[in-house]
Amino acid sequence: MNRFVAPALAFALALAAPGSAQPARHAFTVPHVLRFATGEDISTLNPHFTNQLSVTYLSVLTMAWLIKAGPHNEPVPELATVVPTRANGGISPDGRTITYHLRRGVTWSDGVPFDADDVVFSIKTVQNPATNEAGRDGWDLIDRVDEPDKSTVALHLKRPYASSVYTFFSSLGANPCVLPKHLLAGLSTINDAPYNALPVGIGPFRYVAWHRGDAVELEANPFYFRGLPKLQRIIFKIVPDSNSVLTQLQSHELDLWMRIPASYYDRVKTVAGVDEQRQPAFVYDHLDFNLSHPVVADPVVRRALRYAIDRESIRLKVRHGLGILSENVFPPNHPDYHPIPLVPFDLARARTMLDEAGWTPGPDGVRVKNGVRLELVLALASGSPEGDAIVELIRQTWAQAGVALDVRRYPANLFFALATDHGIINSGLFDVAQYGSFLDSGGDLSNFFSCASSPPAGENVSHFCDPAAERALTAFKVEYDPAKQKPYDYTVTDRVAEQVPQIVLGIRDSIFAHNGDLKNFQPTAVGAFDDMMEVDI
């Protein structure tokens, strides 16, 4: 038994009342202790510094959010008493003032009271150019912050910002959390604060320990304002390889595998004592081109490479027929989805386009133009046989089009790390990168495709900058009516499909495999851990 599981078992048994009647459980179930894995390692526990999904899962459990995701992917109040809208007066008629009314009597997980000072401090921290934020889209629009009292914060904006409730301290997207002023005030930057290794937050759980390369332990937060959750302990096991995660699920060392790769679905269904849930996700897999590299700067080349990918074979052979093929980054169940004609697999057309663009086959079959070989560095996270299989199929068909791939695999914590920590995609150390991205239900795509959102300012690792898309992204931000926002998202997704800064490989199904004893676990298209009060095992 791993060293971090034994204390959890002792903890759980100690809390069980002697002689109390307990519901029948599997022999391998540790009562009230949830052990889960995602197949990744992590580099930080502070969501200010990463958009890695595993850290997002942990942060939703532990950190401080004004707004969280509701059961229908909608924003619901957490530390705020209501979600600001024009109807309730939280958003001013001109759209330039956002007022948050904060819950009273809330404390941090170390017992210190929370108030508006923490929110104001956190805004200043995000806006501090010395802070290594994973993204700042929208935060530059905050011109001034007022604190009328300790339970009210008013954000005065330079112009209307319709995505405010999805961006400002909201768990709906990959966004920063509220920070405890009493622990971090006085630092010139939080970048190297010891806090980042074991943060204090305001969630149903709090961090106990981070055994690097091994596990992260959480316990029920006795100070949480909603009361104690039914689970007493959560253990995130760091198992950075999908095959190893499957092995631990089969041996019942795990109770939950979060968003399992589709290629494992059939095997997971055969594991005794394990149930599975499958639903459409707001997650899509893609290849990103680094447009700052001349070899892929020409959109004709990128379009040709899209024709040279057999995405249907990837879906059938690698993903076992799961997921949806699409040119749109939004899944069909997203409010801002609209259909875009699917580009077919057509090697002959890909070759013709490359010929016309001046890329001629060399002696070894790899195309050359002006002395430059069409040989691309493709980066992906290691530990995923599914990712490896996808890249191998792409390598084979691209080779037939005259394109060579130098495939490089990196641990997930390095692959997704910030540029300041030599992260691969954020440092631009690739020609092509393969991974998946999560979309919130609000529909703002600025963080992915705005000219101003290239790292370190956001997640536009392609360095895509298109005037028509930029105008639509800007207009989206100032329009508070969701119905009127849709045409702007249509423009952006159409331009992305036309200019191909990335190739959408497919829309994922969210698949969760869990111990049959796990009760009341109800993940949504947006999140999985947003409401954990009634979840138990």
N, C-alpha and C positions, 0 to 999 in steps of 0.2 A: 504493500500500500504506500502511495506517495506521501511524503512527509507533511504536505499541507492538507491531506484528507483526514488523517488521524485526529488532529485537533478538532476538526469540524464534527466528526462522529462523536467525540467525547462531549463536545459542546451541546450537540443535539440530544444525546442521551441524558445529560445532566438536567436539561430543561423539561424532560418528560416527567410528569407527576408519577410517583411510585404507585403502582397498582391501577393506574388509570386505564380505561378501555381505549384502545387504539384501533382505528379501522384497519382491516387486512391490507397489507402491502406486500409487494414483491420482496423476496429475501434480500435482494441487492439494493433496495431503496434505503437511503439514509433519511429518516423522518425530518421534514422541514429544512432540508439542505439540498439546494439545487446546484448541480455541477454541470457546467456547459462549456462548449468550445466552438470556435469559428474556423479553425484551421489556419490561424494567423498568430504571429507574435506582434507585440506593440512596442513603441519607443517612448511613449509618454502616457500619463493618465489625465493630462490637462487638455481638454478639447480646444483650447485656444491655439494649440500648436499642431493640430492634425485634423484631417477630415476622414481618417481611417474609420471604417464602419464598426470595427470591433471596439474602438475607443468610444464611439458614439453610443453603442449599446451600454457600456459601463457607465458612461456619463449620465444617461437618462435615468439610471438607477440611483445615482449618488449626488449629482450636482444641482445647482440652483438655477431654475428657469422661471421666467415670468409667464411663459406660455408653453403648453405641451400639446401633443397630438391627441385628439379624441378618438372614439371608437369608429368614426366614419371619416377619418383622416382630416378632421377639421380642427382649427385652433381652439383650445379650451384653456381657461385660466388656471395657473398653478400658484405662483407667488403674487401675481396680480389677482385682484378680486373679480375683474371682468376683462374680457378681450376688448380693447378699445375699438370703437366704431363711430361713424358719424351719427348713427341713430342714438347711441347712448352718451354722446358728447365727448367720448374719449379721443376722437379725431375732430379737429376744428373744421368749420365749414370750408376754409380755404385749403385744408389738407396739410397744413404746415406745422401743426402742433399736435403731438401725440402725448396724451396724459395717461399715466399708469397709476392706478390706485392699488396700494400694496396691502397685503394681509397684515394684520397686527398680531402680536404674540408669537411670531415665528422665530425660531432660533436655528443657528448653524449646528452642524452635527457635533461640534465640540461644546455646545451649550450656550454660546454667546449670542445675544439678540441680533436679529437681522432687521435692517431698516433701509430707508432711502439713501443713506450715506454709502451703503455698499453698491447700490446701482450706479450712483454718480461716479464713484471711484472706478467701477468696472468700465464705464463708458470712456473715461479718461485713459484707462489702461489700453483699451482697444485702439483708441485714436493716437496713442503714443507711437510715433514712428519707430522708436527703438524696440517695440514689442514685436516679437516674431509671430505675428498672427497668421493663421492659415488662410484668412481671407478678410477683406475689409469692405466688400461691396455694400454700399448703403450707409456705412458708418461715417463716411466723409460728408454726408448730407446733414449731419447733426451740427447745427451752428451754435446752439447754446442749450444748457440744461438748467432748469430751475427746480428747486426743492422747497416747495411751499411749506411742507411739514415732513415729519419723519415717515409718513406713509403715502406720500405723493411725489411723483417725479414727472416733470413736463419737459418733453424734448421738442425744441424749436428747430425746425428744419429749414434749409435754404430753399427748398422747393418740395412739393408733395412727394411722398414716397409710399406707394401703395403696398409694397412688400414689407412694410415695417413690422407687422405682427408675426411674419415668418422669419424675420431677420434678427430683430433686437431681443437677444436672450431668449430665443425660442428653440425648443428641441425638434421642431418640424423640419429643419434643414441642418446642414453641417455648420452650425453657428456657435460662437462662444457663449459660455455660461456666465452668470453673475459670480463675482469673486468676493471673498471675505476681506473687507478693508482692514479689519483688526489684525490680520496675519500678514498682509502684503504692503500696507501703507509704508511709505518711507523708502522703498526700494526704487532705484532709478529705472529698473526693468524687472519684470517677473521671469525673464527668459531662463535664468539659472537658479531660480528659487527652489529650496528643498521641498516646498509645497507641491511642486509638479510631480514628485514621485509618490505622494500620498495626499491628494487634495482633500480639503474639507468642503463639504457642500451642504445642500438642503434637499435630500431625497429620502425615500423610504429605507435606503440602505446607506451605510458609510464604509469607507475603506478601512481595512484592518492591516493588510500587508500586501506588498508586491514582491514576490519571489521571482526575480527576473529570469526569464527563460523557462519558468516553471508554472507559476499560477499567480492570480490576484484574488485575495480573499476579501469578502464583504460580509458585514453583519447587519442585522436590523438596527435602524437608527432610533434610539430611544427618545430622541428630541424631535422626531418628525411630526409636523403639526397635524397630520391626519391620523396619527396614532401608529401602532406597530403593525407592520405587514404580517401575514400569516407565515411566510417563510422566515426562518431565523438566520439563515446563512446562505450566501451564494459564493460559489467558487468558479472563477473563470480559469480554465485550464489552458495553458499555452501549449498547443499541439500544432506546430506549423506545417502540417502535412495531412492532406485529406485521407490518405490511406490509414494513417495512424489514428485519425479521429474515428474512422469507421471501426477500426479494431477495438478502440476503447468503448465505442457504443455497443459493440457486440459482446464485450466482456462486462458491460454494465458499470464501467468506471465513469461513464458520463450519463447524465439524465437528459441532455438536450444538445442537439447539433443545430446551430443557427444557420438558416438559409443554405442548405446543403447543395452542392453542385448537382445538376440534373442527372449527370451520368451515374450518380450513386443511388438514385431513387429506387431502382428495382432491387438493389441489394439491401437497402435500408428496410424495405417492406417485408423482408424475410426474417428480420431480427426479432426473436421472441421477446415479448414484454415491451416492445417499442411501438408506439403509434406515430402516425405522420399526418401533417397538415400541409395542404398545397393550395395556393391562391395566387392570383395575378399580383405582380409587384410593381412598384414604381422604381424599378432598377433595370438598367439596360447595359449590355456588354458592347464594347466598342474598341476599335483601333484608332488611336490618335496619331496624327502626323505632326511632326515638329516643323511648322512652316518657316521657322527661322533657319532651317537647313536647306541650302539651295537644291539639293537632290530631290526634295519633295515639295518645293515651293510652287511648282507649276500645277494648277488645278487639273490640267489635262492628264498629267501623270497620275494624280490621285483618283480621278474618275476611271482611268484605265485599270488601276489596281483594284478598284471596287468591282469592275466587271470580271476580274480574275479571281474572285473569291466565290467558292461554291457554298453559300450560306445554308442552303437547304440540306446539303450533305452534312454540314456541321451540326445542324439541328437534329437530323435523323441519326447520324452515326455517333456523335459525341454526346448529345443531350437527350438521346433516346426518344426523340420526337416531342420533347417538352419545349415550352417557350413559343414565342411568336416572331416571325420574320417581319421586319419593318424598316423603313427609311426614316421614320419619325422617332426622335428621342423619347417622346412621350408614349406611354403604353395606351392601348385603346380604352382602358377604364379611367384614364386621366381626364379631368374636365377640359383641358386645352388640347386634346388630341384632334388631329384631322388626318385623313388618309393621304399618303404620298405614294405615287406609283412605285412599286418595287423594282429595283434595277436587277435584271437577270444575270445569271452566270453565263458569260459569253467570252471565251478565250480568244476567239478569232477577232472580235471587236477590240478587245484589250490590246492585242498585238498590232492591229491597224492603227489605233490611237497612238501607241508608243512610236510606231514607225513615223507617223505624220508629225509627231513632236520632236523628231530628230534623234531618237534613241535607236541605234542600229545594233543588231546582234554581233557580239565579238566572237573570237575563235572558240571560246568555251561556252557560247550560248548566252552569256550575260551581256546585256545591252550596255552600250557606251555612247556618251555624247560629250564632245569637246574634251576627250581624254578622261572623263569621269565615268566610272562603272556604276551601273544601277544596282549597287549592293547596299542594303539597308540594315542598320542595327535595330533589331526588334527587342524591346525590353518587356519583361513580365515578371510577376511575383512567382517565386519558387514554391514548391510544395503542393501544386495543383495538377494532378494528372489530366484533369479536364482542360485546363489552360494549355498544357503541353500538347494535348491531342488537337486542339483547335489550331494552334500555331503550326503544327506539323502539316495539317491539311492545307493551310494557307501557304506554307513554304512550298509544298508540292505544286500547287496550281500557279503560284507566282513564278516558280522556276520554269514552268512551261511557257510563261509569257516573257521570259528573259530577265527575271529579277532574282537576285540572290539575297538570302537573309543570313545575317549573323545574329543568332538568337542568344540573348543574355538573360539569365535568371538571377533574381535578387530576393533576399528575405523580405517579406512584406513590410516589416518595420523600416527597412532601408528604402524600399521601393517607393513608399508613400511619405517618407520623411520630408520636412521642409528643406529648402535649398541651403539654409544655414547649417543644417545637419547633413549636408551632402546627399539629400534625397534624390533619387534617380529621375523621376518625372518632373519634380519641381525644379531641378537643376538643368533640365533639358538634355540629359545624357542619353538621347535616343533619337532615331529617325522615326520609328514607329513604336507605340506602346500599346499593350493589350491589357485591359482591366474593365471593371464595371463601375458604374456611377449611380448614385441614388438621387432621385428627384423629389422635392416636396410637392404638396398639393396646391401650393400657391401659384406655381407656373412661371416664376421669375427665372430666366435662364442667363441673367447677366454674369453670374459667377463662373459660368462655363464658357461664354462666348463673347463677352464684352471686351472691347479693345483695352480697357483699363484693368481687366481682371487676370492678366498674365501673372504668374508667380513673381514676387511673393504676395501680390495683392489679391489673388484668387486662384481658381482652378482651371483657368484657360491655358492649359499646358501646351496647346497647339499654337498659341500666339495668333489665333484667328482674329482678324480685324476687318470687318466688311461694312462699308458705309450704310447699306440698306438695312442690314441686321442691327447696326448700332442705333440707327434712328428708331427702329421698332423697339429695341430694348429700352431706350430712353423714354419713349412714349408710354410703354407699359408701366414704368415706374410711377408716373404721375396720374394714372387713371385708376380710380378706386372701384369702378364698376367692373366686376369680373366678366360680364358679358361683352363689355367694350374692350377688355384686355385681350380677348381671344384672337382677334385679327392680327395683333402685334406678335403674339406667339406663333401664329401661322406663318407670318413673314420670316421670323427667325428660323423656324424649322425648315421652311422652304429654302432659305439661303444656305443653311448648313447642308441640306441634301444636294444643293446645286454646286457649292464650292468644295465640299468634302474635306473639311478640316479633320473630320473623323468619319469612320465607316461604322454604322450601326450593325453589329453582328446579330443582335436579337434582343427581344424583351424577355426578361426572366420570369419564371414562376418562382414565388417564394416557397421553399420547401423546408419544413421544420420536422425533425425527427426527435421524439421525446419519450421518456419513460412513461408507460401507461398509467402510472400513479400520479403524474402531474395533472393538477386540476386547475380549471379556470384560466388557462393560458390562452389568450386571444389576440394574437398578433394581427396587425392591419397592414395595408399596402404601404403605409408610411413608416410605421415603427413596430417594435416587438415588445418593448419593456415599458411603455409609457404608463400603463396602469397595472401595477403589480401587487396591489393591496390584498386581493383575494386569491392570488395564485399560491398554491401550496403543493406539497408532495408528501 
